[in-house]
Amino acid sequence: MKNLKRIILILLLVGVSPLPAVETENGACVILLHGMGRTQYSMSLIEDALLEKGYAVWNASYPSLSEKVEDLAKPAVEAGLEFCAEKNATTINFVTHSLGGILVRYYLQDYQIKNLGRIVMLAPPNQGSEVSDQMKDDFFYRTFLGPAGQEVGTEKESLPNKLKPIPGEIGIIAGEKDGEPWFLPEIPGKDDGKVAVERTKLPEMKDFLLVKAGHTFIMRNETVINQILYFLENGGFQHDCAEK
């Protein structure tokens, strides 16, 4: 018993859930990928909602502040794929926040997921972020947001803008929030405080939804969670029920 407690404590300290989700009831598995500087716990409300609907769910932290996207994508995605394979899932879906969406796009440049289903991206910097443009040379930004924070600028040669279209049915939810924090650069047009609404979009996306939410906590918004569930089930958002 004492050894079991020690194992659970170690797993919690390294950010891995010691009790993975139950077997999938509907044949579908969802891989959750959190944003930059966050942990698996930021996606916990989404995880709970998915479990209630019978999905198998992989939700684990990855070292978003210490590695480049190219070093993060493969281990983060494939850990989820291995979990879904163990659950004998017939469909693999993704729900991502911010940088998590870039990891999925990067992974799918070189690898195929044969049973790929739907991908819901929350506030993804798919065309980069002005925050990265204007703050990447700042000492504190470089120190605290690490290598990946340097890669998500808006310039043509930035990593997000060099990625090719990816397969899967993609739904993107962007947030709109009035005013940026005083310490962040001004962002043109509508934005969520960190990413411009227009820069979240992809040419290959199947549907798009704008909600009243900020970048930091969009994944905990009740409307957003309900729309995630609806998209995974139906392949589109429920626009008549969206938050105005």
HUWOQUI-V217594 format. One record per residue. N is the residue number from 1. PHI is phi in whole degrees, 0 to 359 (999 if undefined). NEAR is the number of other ideal C-beta (glycine too) atoms within 12 Angstrom. Layout:
n = [N | N]
phi = [PHI | PHI]
near = [NEAR | NEAR]
//
This chain:
n = [1 | 2 | 3 | 4 | 5 | 6 | 7 | 8 | 9 | 10 | 11 | 12 | 13 | 14 | 15 | 16 | 17 | 18 | 19 | 20 | 21 | 22 | 23 | 24 | 25 | 26 | 27 | 28 | 29 | 30 | 31 | 32 | 33 | 34 | 35 | 36 | 37 | 38 | 39 | 40 | 41 | 42 | 43 | 44 | 45 | 46 | 47 | 48 | 49 | 50 | 51 | 52 | 53 | 54 | 55 | 56 | 57 | 58 | 59 | 60 | 61 | 62 | 63 | 64 | 65 | 66 | 67 | 68 | 69 | 70 | 71 | 72 | 73 | 74 | 75 | 76 | 77 | 78 | 79 | 80 | 81 | 82 | 83 | 84 | 85 | 86 | 87 | 88 | 89 | 90 | 91 | 92 | 93 | 94 | 95 | 96 | 97 | 98 | 99 | 100 | 101 | 102 | 103 | 104 | 105 | 106 | 107 | 108 | 109 | 110 | 111 | 112 | 113 | 114 | 115 | 116 | 117 | 118 | 119 | 120 | 121 | 122 | 123 | 124 | 125 | 126 | 127 | 128 | 129 | 130 | 131 | 132 | 133 | 134 | 135 | 136 | 137 | 138 | 139 | 140 | 141 | 142 | 143 | 144 | 145 | 146 | 147 | 148 | 149 | 150 | 151 | 152 | 153 | 154 | 155 | 156 | 157 | 158 | 159 | 160 | 161 | 162 | 163 | 164 | 165 | 166 | 167 | 168 | 169 | 170 | 171 | 172 | 173 | 174 | 175 | 176 | 177 | 178 | 179 | 180 | 181 | 182 | 183 | 184 | 185 | 186 | 187 | 188 | 189 | 190 | 191 | 192 | 193 | 194 | 195 | 196 | 197 | 198 | 199 | 200 | 201 | 202 | 203 | 204 | 205 | 206 | 207 | 208 | 209 | 210 | 211 | 212 | 213 | 214 | 215 | 216 | 217 | 218 | 219 | 220 | 221 | 222 | 223 | 224 | 225 | 226 | 227 | 228 | 229 | 230 | 231 | 232 | 233 | 234 | 235 | 236 | 237 | 238 | 239 | 240 | 241 | 242 | 243 | 244]
phi = [999 | 296 | 296 | 298 | 297 | 295 | 298 | 298 | 298 | 298 | 299 | 294 | 293 | 270 | 83 | 247 | 291 | 286 | 238 | 298 | 299 | 291 | 305 | 294 | 265 | 244 | 83 | 249 | 237 | 238 | 261 | 261 | 230 | 285 | 268 | 295 | 76 | 252 | 227 | 302 | 290 | 292 | 257 | 293 | 292 | 296 | 303 | 299 | 295 | 292 | 299 | 296 | 270 | 93 | 282 | 278 | 229 | 257 | 217 | 218 | 283 | 224 | 281 | 294 | 262 | 240 | 226 | 284 | 304 | 297 | 267 | 272 | 299 | 298 | 295 | 293 | 289 | 289 | 298 | 293 | 296 | 297 | 299 | 296 | 296 | 297 | 272 | 56 | 290 | 267 | 222 | 248 | 247 | 231 | 231 | 233 | 238 | 53 | 302 | 304 | 294 | 292 | 298 | 296 | 300 | 296 | 299 | 284 | 292 | 241 | 231 | 253 | 244 | 296 | 251 | 294 | 254 | 243 | 232 | 251 | 251 | 257 | 50 | 281 | 278 | 294 | 242 | 86 | 223 | 297 | 299 | 295 | 305 | 269 | 240 | 296 | 269 | 288 | 302 | 291 | 297 | 297 | 291 | 268 | 257 | 67 | 300 | 297 | 295 | 276 | 262 | 250 | 281 | 264 | 297 | 303 | 266 | 292 | 303 | 300 | 280 | 265 | 284 | 276 | 304 | 243 | 282 | 94 | 272 | 253 | 242 | 243 | 246 | 251 | 255 | 233 | 224 | 286 | 81 | 261 | 304 | 302 | 271 | 256 | 295 | 290 | 246 | 292 | 75 | 289 | 202 | 256 | 104 | 223 | 230 | 293 | 305 | 295 | 275 | 275 | 278 | 232 | 300 | 272 | 294 | 273 | 209 | 218 | 219 | 249 | 232 | 277 | 198 | 269 | 299 | 295 | 239 | 301 | 286 | 252 | 281 | 298 | 299 | 298 | 298 | 296 | 289 | 300 | 301 | 293 | 295 | 299 | 277 | 242 | 79 | 196 | 271 | 265 | 294 | 287 | 248 | 291 | 291 | 268]
near = [7 | 8 | 9 | 12 | 12 | 13 | 16 | 17 | 14 | 14 | 19 | 19 | 13 | 17 | 23 | 23 | 25 | 18 | 16 | 25 | 33 | 19 | 20 | 29 | 19 | 26 | 20 | 34 | 42 | 44 | 50 | 53 | 51 | 42 | 43 | 44 | 26 | 33 | 28 | 36 | 21 | 33 | 42 | 25 | 29 | 43 | 34 | 22 | 30 | 37 | 30 | 18 | 25 | 23 | 41 | 35 | 44 | 42 | 43 | 37 | 33 | 39 | 25 | 39 | 25 | 18 | 24 | 23 | 38 | 22 | 20 | 35 | 36 | 24 | 23 | 39 | 39 | 25 | 29 | 40 | 33 | 20 | 31 | 36 | 21 | 18 | 30 | 18 | 33 | 19 | 29 | 40 | 45 | 52 | 49 | 50 | 51 | 48 | 48 | 47 | 50 | 49 | 49 | 47 | 41 | 35 | 37 | 29 | 23 | 16 | 19 | 15 | 28 | 15 | 21 | 28 | 32 | 38 | 44 | 50 | 49 | 51 | 47 | 50 | 50 | 43 | 34 | 35 | 48 | 29 | 34 | 40 | 31 | 22 | 26 | 28 | 14 | 19 | 10 | 13 | 28 | 18 | 17 | 18 | 30 | 26 | 26 | 40 | 39 | 29 | 37 | 46 | 30 | 28 | 20 | 11 | 12 | 27 | 33 | 38 | 25 | 21 | 32 | 15 | 14 | 33 | 25 | 34 | 27 | 39 | 41 | 46 | 48 | 47 | 39 | 31 | 28 | 13 | 14 | 27 | 19 | 8 | 14 | 26 | 24 | 18 | 33 | 17 | 19 | 23 | 33 | 43 | 32 | 44 | 51 | 35 | 34 | 25 | 37 | 43 | 30 | 34 | 15 | 22 | 30 | 25 | 30 | 28 | 40 | 32 | 37 | 23 | 34 | 28 | 42 | 27 | 27 | 47 | 46 | 28 | 32 | 20 | 27 | 42 | 34 | 27 | 39 | 46 | 33 | 27 | 38 | 40 | 27 | 18 | 21 | 23 | 34 | 24 | 20 | 11 | 16 | 25 | 23 | 11]
//
